[in-house]
Amino acid sequence: MAGNFDLNQPLMGAGLESPADEEGVHVSFSQLIAEQIGESPDGFELQQLQRALNDEDRDYVGELGSAFEYPGRGLNDMEGEDDDGGETDPQDGLPWSSATLKILSSMPSRTIGRSRGAILSQYYNKTLQLRRRGQSRSSLRDFSRSSRPTIRGYGMEVDTTDGPESEMKKKKERLVNNLQNLSVGERLKMLRGMPVSVAEKKELRRLTLQKDKPPPSSSKIPCCSQLKFYIIIAARHSWYSWLSFLHSLQPWQFLFKRIGGRFGTGVLSYFQFLKTLLLFNVFLFLVTFAFLVLPQAMHPTELPVGVRTFSGLELISGAGLFTDTVMYYGYYSNSTLQKSCAREHNASASTDHDCVSERLSYNMPLAYFFTIGMSFFIACIILVYSMSKSFGRSFRIDKSYSILAMKVFSSWDFRVIKKSSVELMSQNNCTQLREILAEVVQKKEKNGGCQALWRLMVHGLAWAICIGGTAGCVISVYFFSEYMHQDLQRTSRQTNTHPLLKEASLLALPALVSLLNLLLPSLFSLAAWMEEYHSPSVRTYVALGRNLMLKVSVLAVLCYHWLGRVAANPSDINLMCWETFVGQELYRFLIMDFIFTLLNTLFGELLWRLFSRNVLRRSRNPAFDIARNVLDLIYAQTLAWIGVLFSPLLPAVQILKLLLLFYVKVTSVMMNCQVPRRPYRVSQMTTIFITLLCFPSFLGASVCVTYTMWSIKPSSSCGPFRGLRTMFQAGKRWVQELEKNNPDLSVLARVHAYLVENPFFLFVGAGIFLIVIYFYSQVVDGQRKVIELLQEHIEEEGAHKKYLISKLQNMHESKKRIPRRLRSQDSGC
């Protein structure tokens, strides 16, 4: 019967097939319906069963039929019970038929917890099969696809009731006996998979352990076995202690938990991103210190004698006493560093017997070139790998309801026993639950035509304000940098200018850029307030885009200033080493950016909190601006990446800055900032941060460094590349020397010419990286689509079952109405 109905419910598109054949499922349902309604010999018993059903034994299943017939109605709107308390059909208020109740009660999802005897019998059969397999035991995956037991299968008896108490005890004893004969691992797997309460599992485990034979006393165990046992236990404890120690070495774990528990994942993502940048700078510092700074410090360069005094301004300007040190490019030698044993002359020997020393050489120009190149190459690989991993973690299909269920039922760590840790975990879980619930209850706005047009006009005005402000800042930086360049040309011709005054004047351009980076995000926040974004995450992403537009534009103008004006004509401003000057400029920008960040923290957060509480008499604190602070980090990191070529110790300065900034920001957030009024979950925020760090930041810095090494002529009086047309020629000269000394290495020269000298190889490598990233993103996107289709398929399969059950009820009611009509006709006759 039911097999001929047109369900009008397409399963899935895009060529995805159902795990089970749709027609076969419907035929099986029709057979089951036919058996239960008219063709089963138990039809009369089922009718009697319907009359004898008690109120407490009936399941509330009224919503199953109406959920599909009336999808607009919720569960709370349905009336599934009649006046007598029994289950009724939500369409006409009649009781459910016995056939429908029989089918529902026999479903696998309905047998859990209703038939303990059936469960014990089924798992007795499983344990018996495991015992018979002997050594060729397999995992529990080989038995049933569903972990839920059913009363229809495995050759066991139909047991819809718990049965007498004696029969239950016998079944439990047989199950305990079989569990006792299994190994410990299989026993635990079997107990965990049983769909009974935790108390039942504990009881079975206790009975199994009681029946186990007591272990032999320690006096009967051989000495070697005892020693082996103690060694294994000690090694295991040592291993767990070592793992715990390594976990405790991870910096700021406790602070991260406090921040995440109080402010949520949005603010926490900023501090995690700061930690990522710190690790990048530690890597850069270790590489440059080991291969550049340390070898040059062991062979100091002879400099002209001059008296330089420390005035304190060097800490901000980076000039003065720091100029002729390993801090900057100009100090490094262009020769091969050699270390020889001291010549020892024996006074009694003749002059012909001098010490022949063994020399250890270190080619500084070659080391400088390959150290910078390899550090950028390794950093690129790490960034691409981190970005791909982050894509895989954040762009998964996570339904809010499923995440909520996981957080509610399986987020607590029962190993935590310390009171402070328990409170911290509780606070963290509560914050995450608020974020997920906010995402669940979030509703999409339905705007009318006029309202949508008004919002579009507001968005256009806000973007016009932001783009206009950014353009004004870029024009200001461009003309002010040109003015400062002309001022340097004038002061270079004057001989009576005080050195300290000249150094102080160099701070004007960094101060202006840092001031603009501080003030313009406030304009962006005002524009976002005009737009009235209802989603905090969308507001954060828009603010990220606007701040990124500002930072990239300003950095482009600065790079043109350094490489297009200063490096192109260094003699105009009387520079002997323009690389050192650019390194000092980048140092000044880093320090000035840190100073203005501290000022923003002081005036924008601390003083505003005091003013709001004491003057305005309000308890509202300022909110933590994630977009502004993250883009400040990316801006500073871009400066550090560009500056590593001109100042090898600039990553060390960035490390100190990030460490101080972390503790300043943590203290300010805890004391001055308020918890977000509308919690929101930012599962993709870290991925966006890594992506912004990779493409606009690292890619732009790599382009600047590559252009400098391949196209710009180095200074002729300082640095490791003096006397060369480009820095790139250092590698070419080394290959030529190798080929000259050893003709067999001519292959290396050809490889260098085709792979390194040819720019095509660089573009091919960059293209391969982009193709890998694109391919990985497409794979992740394809997985997301497949998971979405599978979830839709699961929902439609449930709808099909509800539809068939409702049809079953309708058929039963139609059969009940026919006898009534016949009876009425007979009475009329």
JOURQUI-V911803 format. One line per field, one symbol per residue. ss: DSSP state (~ for helix, > for strand, _ for the rest). phi: phi as a letter, one per 30 degrees, with the letter a starting at -180 (. if undefined). burial: + if it has 9 or more other ideal C-beta (glycine too) atoms within 8 Angstrom, else -. Layout:
ss=???
phi=???
burial=???
//
This chain:
ss=_~~~_________________~~~~~~~~~~~~~~~~~~___~~~~~~~~~~_________~~~~~~~~_____~~~___>_____>>______>__~~~~~~~~~_~~~_____~~~~~~~~~~~~~~~~~~______~~~______________________~~~~~~~~~~~~~~~~___~~~~~~~~~~____~~~~~~~~~~~~~~___________~~~~~~~~~~~~~~~~~~~~~~~~~~~___~~~~~~~~~~~_~~~~~~~~~~~~~~~~~~~~~~~~~~~~~~~~~~_______________~~~~__~~~______~~~____>>>>____________________>>>>~~~~~~~~~~~~~~~~~~~~~~~~~~~~~~~_____~~~~~~~~~~~________~~~~~~~~~~~~~~~~~~~~~~~_______~~~~~~~~~~~~~~~~~~~~~~~~~~~~~~~~~~~~~~~~~~~~~_____~~~~~~~_~~~~~~~~~~~~~~~~~~~~~~~~~____~~~~~~~~~~~~~~~~~~~~~~~~~~~~~~~___~~~~____~~~~~~~~~~~~~~~~~~~~~~~~~~~~~~~~~~~~~___________~~~~~~~~~~~~~~~~~~______~~~~~~~~~~~~~~~~~~~~~~~____________~~~~~~~~~~~~~~~~~~~~~~~~~~~_________________~~~~~~~~~~~~~_~~~~~~~~~~~~~___~~~~~~~~~~~~~~~~~~~~~~~~~~~~~~~~~~~~~~~~~~~~~~~~~~~~~~~~~~~~~~~~~~~~~~_
phi=.ddcdcdhbddaciidcddbddddddddddddddddcbcddcdddddddddcdcddcccdbddddddcdbddcdddddccbdddjddbdddbiddddddddddddcdedccdicbddddddddddddddddddidcdcddddccdcdddbdcliicddbcbdiddddddddddddddddddddddddddddddddbdddddddddddddddddddddddddddddddddddddddddddddddddddddddidddddddddccjddddddddddddddddddddddddddcbddddddbdddcddacbcdcjdddcdicidddcbddbdddddccddbbbdddccdddcdddcddccccccbddeddddddddddddddddddddddddddddccddcddddddddddcbcdcdddbdddddddddddddddddddddddddcddccddddddddddddddddddddddddddddddddddddddddddddddcccddddddddddddddddddddddddeddddddddddhddcdddddddddddddedddddddddddddcccdddbdddchcdbdddddddddddddddddddddddddddcdddddddddcdhbcdcddddddddddddddddddddddddcbdcdedddddddddddddddddddccccdedcdaccdcdddddddddddddddddddddddddcbcddddbaidcdicdbdddddddddddddddbddcdddddddddccddddddddddddddddddddddddddddddddddddddddddddddddddddddddddddddddddddddddd
burial=-++--------+---+-+---+--+++-++-+++-++--+--+--++-++--+----+--++++++++---------+-+++---++++++---++++++++++++-+-+++--+++++++++++++++++-+--------------++++----+--+-------++--++-+++++++-+---++-+++--++----++--++-++------------+----+--+----------------------++-++++++++++++++++++++++++-++++++-+++-++++++--+-------------++-+++++-++--+++++++++--+------------------------+++++++++++++++-+++-+++-+++-+++-++----+--++-++-------------++-++-++++++++++++++-----------+--+--++-+++-+++-++--++-+++-+++-++-+++-++---------+++++++++++++++++-++-+++-++-++-+--+++++++++-++++++++++++++++++-+++--+--+-+-+++++++++++++++++++++++++++-+++++-+++-------++-++++++++++++++++++++++++++++++++-++++++-+++-+++-++--+--++++--++++++++++-+++++++-+++++++-+-++--+++++-+-+++++++++++-++-----+--++--++-------+-------+--++--++--++--++++++++++--++-+++++++++++++++-++-------------
//
